[in-house]
Amino acid sequence: MNSITIDELVAAGRFREAINALTSENRRRRNPDVEARLVALRRDAPIPEGPPHRGGRWPSKTRDRFRHVRGIPEVTRDQLTTKVLRSGILHHGCLLVRGLIEQPRVDQFVTDIDRAYAGYDAYVKGAPASDTAPWFVPFEPRAGEEVPREWIHEGQGILAVDSPRTIFDVIEAFDEIGVRDLVTSYLGEAPLLLASKWTLRRVEPTGTPDWHQDGAFLGAHIHSINVWLALSHCGLDAPGLDIVGRRLDSIVEVGTNGATFDWSVGEGTVRELGGAMRPMFAPGDALLFDHMLLHRTAVDPGMTRARYAIEAWFAAPSAYPSTALPIAY
């Protein structure tokens, strides 16, 4: 489809058709300009006013399919369904999915992340975006919005929307394995991407990470899900995740019980809630959770390798955090 047809679709407000058409075009032949325009179209697409959830509590109640499980519930990709996901999150705080992504995609994402980091480094040294594309092209937000680019980089990450090729690859892979359908079913409506939370990680084993719930920053009222995708072995000799493996239905107290900062959760509170668990991840494994999970990056002095991972946050249009740069999926 030529550009004038895309322009006509956009002028008519038919953004989904324009996104689908450019996606098909880019599948046939990779084009940095097309990939950059796809990011812009996702930004410019009107944010739908999702239908209000009826029938009371969201997500709907479900039985605990993992009631005999000690620790974090695990399934394989072929066992992953909406009911299984809901059971894991509502009763245990999260669900570990083994082998969500196969090795060829893992290898592709690791390469993408390295190139995105190289593009970022070149850009901050003065290289124009024309030289760093398609691996790094600074995302231009809507008027009045701010992009937390430097803050994310200080936390050892690159925003996925700053890397048009990488976010294209991730969305393609997710669609191939049914993540779009799963998240839509779980949320009860077509999701938005939270652009300020979609992060490409290359985390060195340094620092002392702090316990937190994302809902403390995004708001406890939102409807969300995060696909935290491991791209390397992590948890033993590379940073993984420490989690409180139980469902929390409220934001816990911050700034007390040994907390380092006024926004973080203290070790004393973590012990009161049952203590920490540290799952071991293989490349392609994923932890699925929402904004209520209490967690931190897991770092020990003996770790020697970097951890590669992708954090992909989705939220329902009917209840989403406007500060997180929502864009079309």
Secondary structure, 3 states (H helix, E strand, C coil): CCHHHHHHHHHCCCHHHHHHHHHHHHHHCCCHHHHHHHHHHHHHCCCCCCCCCCCCCCCCCCCCCCCCCCCCCEEEHHHCCHHHHHHHHHHHCEEEEECCCCHHHHHHHHHHHHHHHHHHHHHHCCCCHHHHCCCCCCCCCCCCCCCCHHHHHHCCEEEHHHCHHHHHHHHHHHHHHCHHHHHHHHHCCCCEEECCCCEEEEECCCCCCCEECCHHHHCCCCCEEEEEEECCCECCCCCEEEECCCCCCCCCCCCCCCCCCCCCECHHHHHHCCCCECCCECCCCEEEECCCCCEEEECCCCCCCCEEEEEEEEEECCECCHHHCEEEC
